[in-house]
Every structure is written in structure tokens, then in C-alpha cells.
């Protein structure tokens, strides 16, 4: 190996390491988005069930749905009571990756039958 060739693998190794770090960060953000979407869907399901139970006991439904959504880390963005059925939409703040908003939304409905 000549003197000019010494250290020629260093730039390649640094570039590979940078690529691995970027890929790891991207996979971490994608995993966080999946986890936050699951949290949003769970909060929506529980909020709809709480709203339907409240309607069944003579309540308005949306107040109970909002309380349960908040307790599960979500914000209630829409709530509609149609007879004994409750439909809700919730929003969860997701990860921020390269300036993306990352807010995740989920919907659910609950009621008899």
C-alpha cells in the first residue's frame, strides 16, 4: 500500500456511519408515529364507549368522551351524538420529524347494536 492510499477508507466509513445514523433516526420517528397512532385509536375507542355509556344513563355524552380522551393523552376534535350512538374524533400530537406536524387523528363510534 502506498503512502497516498493510507486513510482512504476513513471518508467511506464516515459516510456509512452517517447513513446508518440517518436511517436509525428515520426508523425511530416511524416507530413513534405507529405508537402514537395506536394511542390515538385507543383513546378514540374509549372516548366513544364512555360517551355512549353516558348517553345510555341520560347524559349528553360528549363531556364524558372529552374527559376520557384527555385522560388518555388525546384531544377531542369532534363529537356527535346521533340517537344512542356517539361518534368521536381525537387528535394526538405525534413526533416531529424534519418539520412535519406529526399530529395523528383517529375516529370511533359506539352505541347499542
N, C-alpha and C positions, 0 to 999 in steps of 0.2 A: 504494500500500500504506500503510495507516495505521500509526501507532505501535504500536497494540495487537497487530497481526498480525506484527510483526517477531519472528523467532526461533521461530515456531510450528512450523517443520519440524524443529527440534532434537529434541524428545521423540520424534517419529516416527522420525527417523534413528537415535536411540539404541536404540529398541525393535527396529528392524530389525537393527541390528548385534548386539544381544543374541541375537536369534533365529538369526542366521547362526552365531554362535559356539556356541550350544547344539546346533544341527544338525551343525556340524562335529565337535564332541566326540562326539556320538552315532554319527556315521559312523565316526569313529576307533575307538571301542570295538567297533563291529560288525566292522570290518575286522580288529581284533586278535583277536576271537573266531574269525573264519574262519581266520586264520593259525594260531592255537593249536590249532584242531580238526584242521587238516592235519598239524601237528606230532604231535598225539596219534595220528592214524591211521597216520602213517609209523612212529612208534615201536612201535605195536602190531604192524604188519606185520613189521617187522624182528625184534621180540622173538619172535613166533611162529615165524618162519623159523629163528632161532637156536636156539630150544627144540627144534624138530623135527630140526634137524641134530644137536643134542646127543643126542637120543634115538636117532637112527639110528646114532650112534657109541657107543652103550652108556651114555650119561649119563642123568641124571634129567630134564633138560630145563628145569625151572623156574628153576634157578640161572642158567643161561646166558640165559634170557629176561629175568630180572630185571636182569642186568648190562647187557644191550643196551638195555633200556628206560631204565635210569638214564643210560646214556651218551647217549641221545637226548633227555634232558630230561623224562622221564616217570617216574611211579612205578607199579610193577606192583601192581595191586589184586587180581587173581585169576589163577591159573594152574592148568590141569587137563591132565593127560596121560591120554589115552584110547587105549591101544594105541600106535600110532606117530604119532598126531595130537596136536598141542598147541593148546590154546585159551587165549588170554590176554586180559585186560582191563587197560588202563592209564589213568591219570589225569594230566592236565596242568593245572597251575594257570594259569587264564586271567586276563584283565583284570578289574579291579574297577570296576564302574560303578554308582553310586548304591546301594551296599551289597550288590549281587548277589555271590554267591560266585564265579561265573565259572569253576568247575572243569569241565574238559571230559573226557569219557570216550570211549574207543574200544575196540573189540574186534576180534580177528583170530584166525584158525586156520590152521594149516599142517600138512602131513603128506603122505605118499605118496598118489598117486592123486587 
